[in-house]
Amino acid sequence: MGLAIILALASGATWAIGMTVAKPALRHIDAISYILVRWSLVAPVALLYAHLTGTLGFPGWHAVGYAALAGVLDSALGGLIYLMAMERALAYQTTTLASTAPLWGVASAMLVLGEPFRWAAVGAAVLVVVGAFFLIGRRLSIRGHVAGSLLGLLTGFLWGFSETIPAKLALQHGMSPATLLFVFSCAGLVPIATALPLLRRRFSPRITRRGVTLTAASALGGAFLGWLLWLSSLERAPASVLSPIRGSTLLFSFLYAVVLLKECPPRRAVFGVLCVFGGVLLVSLR
C-alpha cells in the first residue's frame, strides 16, 4: 500500500507538469497538432517500455476495448476540451477545475460500478461549485473565464471517468500498465486523425520548433510518466484509497502555474483552490 501511495503522489506531480506546460505550448502550436504530436510520442515510448520490461501482451479483447475507451475519452475528447479551456482561461483556473477528476471518478464508480452512495459526494460537489465561482473571478465573460471554467470542469469529468472506470477494468482483465498505455495512446489518436479535415476548420495549423519541444516535454514528463505511475499504483490498491493522492495534481499544477508561468492569482482564487481540493479530498475519504 505504501508503494501505491508513493506512485500515486508521483503521478500527480508529473501529470501537473503536462497540464501546466500546455499553456505556453499553445502559443507556439495549435491544439490539434499538440494532441497529435503528444500521443504520437507516447505510443512508441510505451510500446518500447512494455517490450523492454517484458510486460507486453494481449489479455483479450475486453481489456483492449476498455483501454481504447479510456484513450478516446481522455486523450482525444478530454485533451481537446482541456486545450480549448486553456485558450479561454488562465492556467491556474483551468488546471484546478480539470483536477476535479477524482471527484467525478468516485461518482462514476458509485453509478457504474455500484459502489455505495455517500453523502460526502454531495458535500464535495457543493465545494467544487463554490470553488469554481471563486476561480472564475469578478470579470464574467461567456467567451472568456466562464466558458473556460465550464470546459475545465467537463475535462475533469472525462478524465475522472476514464482513469477510474475503463482503466481499472482493463487492469482487472489482466492488461499490464505499459500495454494499457500503448493501446490508450493509439486509441486517442484515431478519432483526432479521422476528424482532422473537420477540426482544421476550427484549428488552423501552427507548428514551431519551440511548440514541438514543449509538447514533447508534456508528452514524456506528463502523459507517459504520469499515466504509467498512476496505472502502476491503481494496479496495487483500490481507486477510492488513491483518489486523495491523485487530487494532489491540483496543488502541483497551481504551484507550477505560479512559479513557472509567473501567474499571480488573487486571494479569492487561492480560496477557490482550497475549496476544490477540499471537495476532492472529502469525496475520496473512506
C-alpha positions as CSV (number, residue, x, y, z in Angstrom):
1,M,0.0,0.0,0.0
2,G,2.8,2.4,0.8
3,L,4.3,1.9,-2.7
4,A,0.9,2.5,-4.3
5,I,0.6,5.8,-2.4
6,I,4.1,7.0,-3.4
7,L,3.4,6.1,-7.1
8,A,0.0,8.0,-7.0
9,L,1.7,11.1,-5.5
10,A,4.4,10.9,-8.1
11,S,1.7,10.6,-10.9
12,G,0.0,13.8,-9.5
13,A,3.3,15.7,-9.7
14,T,4.1,14.6,-13.2
15,W,0.6,15.0,-14.6
16,A,0.6,18.6,-13.3
17,I,3.7,19.2,-15.4
18,G,1.9,18.2,-18.6
19,M,-1.1,20.2,-17.7
20,T,0.9,23.4,-17.0
21,V,3.2,23.1,-20.0
22,A,0.2,23.1,-22.3
23,K,-0.4,26.8,-21.6
24,P,2.9,28.1,-23.1
25,A,2.9,25.3,-25.7
26,L,-0.3,26.6,-27.2
27,R,1.4,29.9,-28.1
28,H,3.6,28.0,-30.5
29,I,1.5,25.1,-31.7
30,D,-2.2,24.7,-32.4
31,A,-4.4,22.4,-30.2
32,I,-4.8,19.6,-32.8
33,S,-1.1,19.4,-33.6
34,Y,-0.4,19.4,-29.9
35,I,-2.6,16.3,-29.3
36,L,-1.3,14.5,-32.4
37,V,2.4,15.2,-31.6
38,R,1.9,14.4,-27.9
39,W,0.3,11.0,-28.2
40,S,2.4,10.1,-31.3
41,L,5.4,10.3,-29.0
42,V,3.8,8.5,-26.0
43,A,2.6,5.5,-28.1
44,P,6.0,4.2,-29.3
45,V,7.7,5.0,-26.0
46,A,5.0,3.0,-24.1
47,L,5.4,0.1,-26.6
48,L,9.2,0.1,-26.2
49,Y,8.9,0.2,-22.4
50,A,6.4,-2.7,-22.5
51,H,8.8,-4.7,-24.7
52,L,11.9,-4.0,-22.6
53,T,10.1,-4.8,-19.3
54,G,8.5,-8.0,-20.7
55,T,5.0,-6.8,-19.9
56,L,3.7,-6.5,-23.5
57,G,0.9,-8.9,-24.0
58,F,-2.7,-9.5,-25.3
59,P,-5.0,-10.3,-22.4
60,G,-8.2,-10.3,-24.5
61,W,-10.5,-8.0,-26.5
62,H,-12.4,-6.9,-23.4
63,A,-9.3,-5.4,-21.9
64,V,-8.3,-3.8,-25.2
65,G,-11.8,-2.4,-25.5
66,Y,-11.7,-0.8,-22.0
67,A,-8.2,0.6,-22.7
68,A,-9.3,2.0,-26.0
69,L,-12.4,3.6,-24.4
70,A,-10.2,5.3,-21.8
71,G,-7.9,6.6,-24.6
72,V,-10.8,8.1,-26.6
73,L,-12.4,9.8,-23.7
74,D,-9.2,11.0,-22.0
75,S,-6.6,11.8,-24.6
76,A,-8.8,12.7,-27.5
77,L,-12.0,14.2,-26.3
78,G,-10.8,15.3,-22.8
79,G,-7.5,16.6,-24.2
80,L,-9.2,18.7,-26.9
81,I,-11.7,20.2,-24.4
82,Y,-8.8,20.9,-22.0
83,L,-6.9,22.8,-24.6
84,M,-10.0,24.8,-25.6
85,A,-10.4,25.7,-21.9
86,M,-6.7,26.8,-21.7
87,E,-7.3,29.2,-24.6
88,R,-10.2,30.8,-22.7
89,A,-9.0,31.0,-19.1
90,L,-5.8,31.3,-17.1
91,A,-3.8,28.2,-16.4
92,Y,-4.4,28.1,-12.7
93,Q,-8.2,28.2,-13.3
94,T,-8.2,25.5,-16.0
95,T,-5.8,23.1,-14.2
96,T,-7.6,23.5,-10.9
97,L,-11.0,22.7,-12.4
98,A,-9.7,19.9,-14.5
99,S,-8.1,18.5,-11.4
100,T,-11.5,17.7,-10.0
101,A,-11.1,14.4,-11.9
102,P,-11.0,12.3,-8.6
103,L,-14.4,13.7,-7.6
104,W,-16.0,12.6,-10.9
105,G,-14.1,9.3,-10.7
106,V,-15.6,8.4,-7.4
107,A,-19.1,9.5,-8.5
108,S,-18.7,7.4,-11.6
109,A,-17.7,4.4,-9.5
110,M,-20.8,4.7,-7.5
111,L,-23.1,4.9,-10.5
112,V,-21.3,2.5,-12.9
113,L,-19.6,0.0,-10.6
114,G,-22.4,0.1,-7.9
115,E,-20.2,1.3,-5.0
116,P,-22.3,2.6,-2.0
117,F,-23.7,6.1,-2.2
118,R,-22.1,8.6,0.2
119,W,-23.3,12.0,1.3
120,A,-19.7,13.1,1.2
121,A,-20.1,13.2,-2.6
122,V,-22.9,15.8,-2.3
123,G,-20.8,18.0,0.0
124,A,-17.9,17.7,-2.3
125,A,-19.9,18.8,-5.3
126,V,-21.0,21.9,-3.4
127,L,-17.4,22.7,-2.5
128,V,-16.4,22.3,-6.2
129,V,-19.2,24.7,-7.3
130,V,-18.1,27.3,-4.7
131,G,-14.5,26.9,-5.7
132,A,-15.3,27.3,-9.4
133,F,-17.1,30.6,-8.6
134,F,-14.1,32.0,-6.8
135,L,-11.7,30.7,-9.5
136,I,-13.7,32.4,-12.3
137,G,-13.1,35.8,-10.8
138,R,-15.1,39.0,-10.9
139,R,-15.0,39.6,-14.6
140,L,-17.5,37.3,-16.0
141,S,-17.4,36.7,-19.8
142,I,-19.3,34.0,-21.7
143,R,-16.4,33.9,-24.2
144,G,-13.7,34.0,-21.6
145,H,-13.5,32.9,-18.0
146,V,-16.9,31.3,-17.6
147,A,-16.6,29.3,-20.8
148,G,-13.1,28.2,-20.0
149,S,-14.1,27.2,-16.5
150,L,-17.0,25.1,-17.7
151,L,-14.8,23.4,-20.2
152,G,-12.3,22.8,-17.4
153,L,-15.0,21.1,-15.3
154,L,-16.0,19.0,-18.3
155,T,-12.4,17.9,-18.8
156,G,-12.2,16.9,-15.1
157,F,-15.3,14.7,-15.6
158,L,-14.0,13.0,-18.7
159,W,-10.6,12.4,-17.1
160,G,-12.0,11.2,-13.8
161,F,-14.3,8.7,-15.5
162,S,-11.8,7.3,-18.0
163,E,-8.9,6.9,-15.4
164,T,-11.2,5.2,-12.9
165,I,-13.7,3.0,-14.8
166,P,-12.3,1.7,-18.1
167,A,-8.7,1.9,-16.9
168,K,-9.4,-0.1,-13.8
169,L,-11.5,-2.7,-15.7
170,A,-8.7,-3.1,-18.2
171,L,-6.2,-3.8,-15.4
172,Q,-8.6,-6.2,-13.8
173,H,-8.8,-8.1,-17.1
174,G,-5.1,-8.7,-16.9
175,M,-3.6,-5.9,-19.0
176,S,-0.3,-4.5,-17.9
177,P,0.0,-0.7,-17.3
178,A,2.5,-0.3,-20.2
179,T,0.4,-2.3,-22.6
180,L,-2.7,-0.3,-21.5
181,L,-0.9,3.0,-22.1
182,F,0.1,1.9,-25.6
183,V,-3.5,0.9,-26.5
184,F,-4.7,4.1,-24.8
185,S,-2.4,6.3,-26.8
186,C,-3.3,4.7,-30.2
187,A,-7.0,4.9,-29.5
188,G,-6.7,8.5,-28.6
189,L,-5.0,9.3,-31.9
190,V,-7.6,7.6,-34.1
191,P,-10.6,10.0,-33.6
192,I,-8.4,13.1,-33.9
193,A,-6.8,11.8,-37.1
194,T,-10.2,10.7,-38.6
195,A,-11.8,14.1,-37.9
196,L,-8.7,16.1,-38.9
197,P,-10.3,17.7,-42.0
198,L,-13.2,19.0,-39.9
199,L,-11.1,20.0,-37.0
200,R,-8.8,22.0,-39.2
201,R,-11.7,24.4,-40.0
202,R,-11.6,25.4,-36.3
203,F,-7.9,24.9,-35.5
204,S,-5.6,26.3,-38.2
205,P,-2.1,24.5,-38.5
206,R,0.6,26.3,-36.5
207,I,3.8,24.4,-35.6
208,T,7.1,25.8,-34.4
209,R,10.2,24.2,-33.1
210,R,9.5,25.6,-29.6
211,G,6.0,24.3,-29.7
212,V,7.2,20.8,-30.6
213,T,9.8,20.9,-27.8
214,L,7.2,22.0,-25.2
215,T,4.8,19.3,-26.5
216,A,7.5,16.7,-26.2
217,A,8.1,17.7,-22.6
218,S,4.4,17.4,-21.9
219,A,4.3,14.0,-23.6
220,L,7.2,12.4,-21.8
221,G,7.2,14.2,-18.5
222,G,3.4,14.4,-18.1
223,A,1.5,11.9,-20.2
224,F,3.8,8.9,-20.4
225,L,5.4,9.0,-16.9
226,G,2.2,10.3,-15.2
227,W,0.0,7.6,-16.7
228,L,2.5,4.8,-16.1
229,L,2.8,5.8,-12.4
230,W,-0.9,6.1,-12.0
231,L,-1.7,2.8,-13.6
232,S,1.0,1.1,-11.6
233,S,-0.5,2.5,-8.4
234,L,-4.0,1.6,-9.5
235,E,-2.8,-2.0,-10.0
236,R,-1.8,-2.2,-6.3
237,A,-4.6,-0.5,-4.4
238,P,-8.3,0.5,-4.8
239,A,-9.1,3.7,-6.6
240,S,-11.0,5.1,-3.6
241,V,-7.9,4.8,-1.5
242,L,-5.7,6.5,-4.1
243,S,-8.1,9.3,-5.1
244,P,-7.0,11.8,-2.4
245,I,-3.4,11.3,-3.6
246,R,-4.5,11.7,-7.2
247,G,-6.0,15.1,-6.1
248,S,-2.5,16.4,-5.4
249,T,-2.4,17.2,-9.1
250,L,-4.4,20.2,-8.3
251,L,-1.9,21.6,-5.8
252,F,1.1,20.8,-8.0
253,S,-0.5,22.4,-11.1
254,F,-1.4,25.5,-9.1
255,L,2.1,25.8,-7.8
256,Y,3.6,25.3,-11.3
257,A,1.4,28.0,-12.8
258,V,2.5,30.5,-10.1
259,V,6.2,29.5,-10.1
260,L,6.9,28.6,-13.8
261,L,4.3,30.8,-15.6
262,K,4.5,33.7,-13.2
263,E,0.8,33.9,-12.8
264,C,-0.4,36.0,-9.9
265,P,-3.8,34.6,-8.7
266,P,-5.8,36.8,-6.3
267,R,-6.7,35.7,-2.8
268,R,-10.1,34.6,-3.9
269,A,-8.5,32.2,-6.4
270,V,-6.5,30.6,-3.6
271,F,-9.7,30.2,-1.6
272,G,-11.2,28.6,-4.7
273,V,-8.3,26.1,-5.0
274,L,-8.8,25.2,-1.3
275,C,-12.5,24.6,-1.9
276,V,-12.0,22.4,-4.9
277,F,-9.2,20.5,-3.1
278,G,-11.5,20.1,-0.1
279,G,-14.2,18.6,-2.4
280,V,-11.8,16.2,-4.0
281,L,-10.5,15.1,-0.6
282,L,-13.9,14.9,1.0
283,V,-15.4,12.6,-1.7
284,S,-12.3,10.4,-1.6
285,L,-12.3,9.7,2.1
286,R,-13.2,6.2,3.0
